[in-house]
Amino acid sequence: MPTLSYLTRRGELQTYFDRTAVEAWSKLTSDVPLSRIRATVRAGRDQMRATLLSWLPPNMEGLTLLDAGCGTGALSIEAARLGAHVTAIDLSPTLVDLARERAEPLVNRDAIDFQDGDMLAATLGNFDHVVAMDSLIHYRASDMVKALLQLAPRTRRSIVFTFAPRTPALTVMHAAGRLLPRGDRAPAIEPVGPAHIRRLIEAEPGFADWIILRHQRITSGFYVSEAIELRRRGSSLLAE
C-alpha cells in the first residue's frame, strides 16, 4: 500500500498538474518558442526521453509497456511507434486528454490506452516494460523505492525510471525555487544521491530478482535528471 507521505504528495501533484501547470506543460512539450531557461528544460527532456527509448527493444511488437506518468504522451507515442501496446496513465485528466489528442493523428487509436489515475493501481495489469520518466522525482527516496516495489511484481522485463540527483547545481536551483511566491511554485523535487538510491534498491528483498543494469545522467541548463534501468534476472537483452 502507498505510504501516507506518498498519498499526500500525489494529491499535491494532481492539483498542480491538472489546474496550475497545464498551459505551461503544454507549451514545454510542444515546438512553440520558449524562454532560454525553459528551452534548456525541453532539450533535456527530449534527450532523456530518447535515452529511455533506446533502452527498450527496437522492435516491441507483441510487448506491453506502462508509461507511468505519461504527461502529454510523447514517450507513449514513440513506444507505440516501436510496436508496443502502451498503457499511458497520469494523475492529470487534462494532460491525458491533451496526450490523447496529440496521439490520435500519429498512431493507431488501439495502440495506446490512455487513463487518468494512479500509476501504481494493480488494476492496470502486468507489463513487459515500465517507464517512469520524471514522474517519481517529487517523492522521497524511500517512497520512490516503495512505488517501484509495487510495480516490480507486475513487470516481466525492465523498469526504467528517473530521479533528481543531488548535485550542487540542483541544490542551488531547488533553493531558488523556494523563494518564488507560493502560487508560482511547482511541487518541490526531492534530490537524492545516486549511491543512496542504489543502496535502497539493493537492500530490498523485493528486488532480489532484479539487477541495476545501467544508468545515465542528463544535464541541460535547468534540467538535471538521472535514469536507472532495473532488469529482471534472466531477461536477456540478446533475446530481444
N, C-alpha and C positions, 0 to 999 in steps of 0.2 A: 504493500500500500504506500502511496506517496506520503511523505512527511508533511507536517503542518507548515514548515517553512517553504517547502516546495509548492504547496497549495496556495499559500499567501502570495508568493511571488508570481505564480501562474495567474492569479486574479489581477495583479497589477499589470502584468504584460498584456493580458487580454484587453483591459481598459485602454492602455496606451496605444497598442497597435490597431485596435478597432475604432477608436474615436479620435485620438490626438494625432497620430502619425501617418494616417492613410495617404494623405496627399503627398507628404514628403517621401514616403516609401515608394509610392507610385512613380514619382519622378526619378528617384535614385535607381530604380530598377528598369528604367526606360532608356531611350537615347536622347532625351531632351538635354539642352545645355545646363550645366551645373556650376556652382561656385568652385573655386580651385580646391577648397578643402573637401567638399562633397565629391568632386571628381576623383580625388585620390581614394576615397572610400569605394566608389563604384569600380575603379580599376582593381582595387584589392579584392573585392568580392568576385569580380569576373575571373581573376587569377585563381582564387581559392576554388571557385566552382569548377573551373577547368581541371584543377588538380584532383579534386574528389572524383570527378567523372573519369579521369584517366586511371583511377584505382579500381574502377569497375570493369567487368569483362567488356571487350569491344563489341561483342555480339551478345545481347541479352534476350534473344528470342526464347520464350518459354520460362523466363525468370521473373520473379516478382521483387518489387522494391518499395520500401516505405520512405517517403520524403517527409521526415519528421520536423515540422516547422517549415512548410513549403513557401510561405510568403506569397509573392506574386507568381510563383510557378516556374521560374527559369530553369532550375535544375530538373524539375519533373518533366518539362518539355524535352530537354536534351536526353534524359534517360529513356523516355518513350521513343525518341528517335533511334536509340540504340536497340530497340525492340522489347524493352521491359514493359510489363504491366505494372503501372505505378499507382500506389495509393498515396495521395498528397493531402496532408492534413495540417491545419493551422488553427490557432486559437481564435483568429480574427475572421468572422464570416465575411466581412467586407473585403479583406485581402483575398480570401478564397474565391469570392465572386469575380474579382479582378483577374486572378490567375486563370479561372475557367474561361473568361472572356478572351484572354490573350492566347490560350492554348487552342481554342476552337478552330482557327484557320490554319493551324500549324501541324496538328497531329489528329489521328483518328479519335473521335469522341470516346470510344471504348478503351483507349489506351491508358487513360488517366481517370482514376476515381477520386474526385475532389470531395473533401469533407472538412467541416469545421468541428473542432473539439480538441480533446487531449491526445497528444501523440502516444501516450502510454496505455491507452484504452485496449484491453485484451480483446474486445470485440472487433478490432481491426484485423485480427487473424495473424497468420505466420508469413514470413517473408524470407527470400534468399538473401537479400541485402537491405540494410537500413542506413540511411544517410541523414545526419542531423547537422546541417551547416548553420552555425552561429545561432542555433536555437536553444542551446544549453548555457550560453555564456553569461546569462543573467542569474544563474543559480549557484549556490555554494558548491564547492568541490564535492563535499560529501553527498549532497542532493543530486549532483550530476551523475556520480557513480551509481547511486541507488536507482536513478532513472535508467541508466544503461543496463543495470542488472535486471530490470523488469522487461527490457527489450530482448536480452540475450536468449532466454529460453524459446523465444518465438522467431529466432533468426538462425537460418541454416548455414550461412557462409560468412558474411562480414558485417561489421558495424563500423561505419566511418563517422566521426564526429569532430567538432572543433571546440576549442576553448580559448579563453583570453589569457595568453601567457603573461606572467608577472615580469615586466621589464621596466627599467627606469622611465622610458618614454611613455609607456602606457600608464604608469603610476601618475605622471605629471598630467596627462590628458584626463585621467579619471578624477584627479583633484580639481582640475579646472572646471570640469562638468558640474561639480557640486556647487560652484559659485554662480551658476546660472539661476535666474528666477525659477521658483518651483514649477510653475506652469510650463516652462520650456525644457525641463529635464526629461530625458528618457530614463527608464528604469536602469539603475546602475548595473554595469557589468561587474563580474566577480573575478578579478585577475587571480590566477593560480600558478604556482611554479610547476614547470613540466615534470620535474622529478617527483613532486608531491602527488600529482595526478597519477603518475605511473605507479607509485607505491600503493596508493589507494586501490587501484585496479588489481595489482598483483597480490594484494592482501585478501582479496575477496574470494572465498571458496566458489562462489557462483561463476567465476571466470577461470576455473581450473582447466576447462577445455578450450580456452582461448589463448592466443598469443598476440602481443603487440608487434605487428608486422613492420610498420613504418610510420614515420611522422614527417611533417613538413610545415615550416612557419612561413607565412606570407606577411610582408610588411610593405605597405604602400601609403606613405603620408600618415593620415589619421586612421588608417586601417591596420590593425595588428591582430592576427589570429593564427592559431596553430592547429593542425589537423593530425589526428591519430587514426590508424586503421587497426581494428581488432579483427582477427580472423580465427574462426573455429578450427581447432586442430583437425587435420585430416581433410580439410577443404583446400585442395591444391590449386594454386594459380595455374599450373600447367594443364589442369583438367578443364579449364575454361577457354 
